[in-house]
């Protein structure tokens, strides 16, 4: 990185604060438009996704899937298979090598390809004079600023948690040795993914949450996921009231109240996955009057613009749609708007989301509850995977598909899929939503037989008929 850490251009067209996916997307988009850009990165170039988030976690999740699959081979008569984890440290080292390789290929090595982008390492903050930015002793006076500083793990408000060593999603993926037992606090995306991963690696996992797993998901999905995790050996505790957490003779003890009454959960280590907080506090935003949301994220309009006309913000620092692809999408829009007249509006109406448990959970559009909150009269369809020939043949029938439609127009408005590789299937619904398809039109669409995505056709048909009464390929 040393070749790219100095610049004499202190008056660029755009200064980007943040060297992750949102920041690089903004910088590359602006460079392609002919602008001069300075990117100020603090910490490791590449941001959360490639370094400590998506890439390392999904790599280890897939590795532990390979440990689990042989244990289910006996669903086929005459088949036996086995696998075992022999060296966790080697697996973590291989994961880190992949991270280093991708960071170099997708971030460090890109910079020479864009001569109009200068990369500076340091902490950036507003001086209080318009768009003026201080980075160490250097003052930059860009025409526009794009903030893309991401978010960090947040500790849950439990009495005593500050006095114990708590893992977060970053340090959990760096463990050189596996703990015998692990308490995960938080039943959101990260908690569910890592709980599934660690139990397959042989760790005794307890997963606790205040409400239910994936609280924003369809209740049918949450219930099915909880049941599946329990079947794999995770102790899932929902509706937990936390009292205190402290060191104990056996490691760490959490005093809490569950549906079964008051209890103490003892564990070797604790992983907190109860949310993330936007990295907005150290930018001196108050000096230029930039507003924040109630959750601490930077408030922006549909054009990624803050209440300061020359300052934009994208990605996790805004406190909304905390997905790497949405940060990249927002960065591209912010750069275009900063160089024009705010012509490009942000649209998350067909934003897909995937939880990389196994089976995966994938969603797009509105849930039933969200639609009703918008006063939409809805109709729903729910089918289990034992109605889908692909999963029947594969003997993988754990899961379900739920579709939500406008009861008046029959227009499809949302979908949730809990199934193997659901993240691939959900993109079909994305296209259906973008095209404004009705459930009848989706049900009449030709799908290839014995594929997972055919389940969407069957779910659409089940609004009007009992799909159990259809022959293979019928309809």
HELIX and SHEET records of a PDB file:
HELIX    1   1 UNK A    2  UNK A    4  5                                   3    
HELIX    2   2 UNK A   21  UNK A   32  1                                  12    
HELIX    3   3 UNK A   47  UNK A   52  1                                   6    
HELIX    4   4 UNK A   54  UNK A   69  1                                  16    
HELIX    5   5 UNK A   70  UNK A   75  5                                   6    
HELIX    6   6 UNK A   88  UNK A  106  1                                  19    
HELIX    7   7 UNK A  108  UNK A  113  5                                   6    
HELIX    8   8 UNK A  161  UNK A  163  5                                   3    
HELIX    9   9 UNK A  169  UNK A  172  1                                   4    
HELIX   10  10 UNK A  189  UNK A  200  1                                  12    
HELIX   11  11 UNK A  219  UNK A  232  1                                  14    
HELIX   12  12 UNK A  281  UNK A  283  5                                   3    
HELIX   13  13 UNK A  285  UNK A  288  5                                   4    
HELIX   14  14 UNK A  315  UNK A  318  5                                   4    
HELIX   15  15 UNK A  324  UNK A  338  1                                  15    
HELIX   16  16 UNK A  368  UNK A  373  1                                   6    
HELIX   17  17 UNK A  385  UNK A  387  5                                   3    
HELIX   18  18 UNK A  389  UNK A  394  1                                   6    
HELIX   19  19 UNK A  422  UNK A  434  1                                  13    
HELIX   20  20 UNK A  439  UNK A  444  1                                   6    
HELIX   21  21 UNK A  454  UNK A  461  1                                   8    
HELIX   22  22 UNK A  467  UNK A  469  5                                   3    
SHEET    1   A 5 UNK A 117  UNK A 121  0                                        
SHEET    2   A 5 UNK A  37  UNK A  41  1                                        
SHEET    3   A 5 UNK A  14  UNK A  17  1                                        
SHEET    4   A 5 UNK A 144  UNK A 147  1                                        
SHEET    5   A 5 UNK A 311  UNK A 313  1                                        
SHEET    1   B 3 UNK A 124  UNK A 126  0                                        
SHEET    2   B 3 UNK A 132  UNK A 135 -1                                        
SHEET    3   B 3 UNK A 138  UNK A 141 -1                                        
SHEET    1   C 2 UNK A 151  UNK A 153  0                                        
SHEET    2   C 2 UNK A 276  UNK A 278 -1                                        
SHEET    1   D 5 UNK A 166  UNK A 167  0                                        
SHEET    2   D 5 UNK A 269  UNK A 272  1                                        
SHEET    3   D 5 UNK A 181  UNK A 185  1                                        
SHEET    4   D 5 UNK A 204  UNK A 208  1                                        
SHEET    5   D 5 UNK A 235  UNK A 237  1                                        
SHEET    1   E 3 UNK A 241  UNK A 248  0                                        
SHEET    2   E 3 UNK A 251  UNK A 258 -1                                        
SHEET    3   E 3 UNK A 261  UNK A 267 -1                                        
SHEET    1   F 5 UNK A 353  UNK A 355  0                                        
SHEET    2   F 5 UNK A 360  UNK A 365 -1                                        
SHEET    3   F 5 UNK A 412  UNK A 419 -1                                        
SHEET    4   F 5 UNK A 400  UNK A 406 -1                                        
SHEET    5   F 5 UNK A 378  UNK A 384 -1                                        
END                                                                             
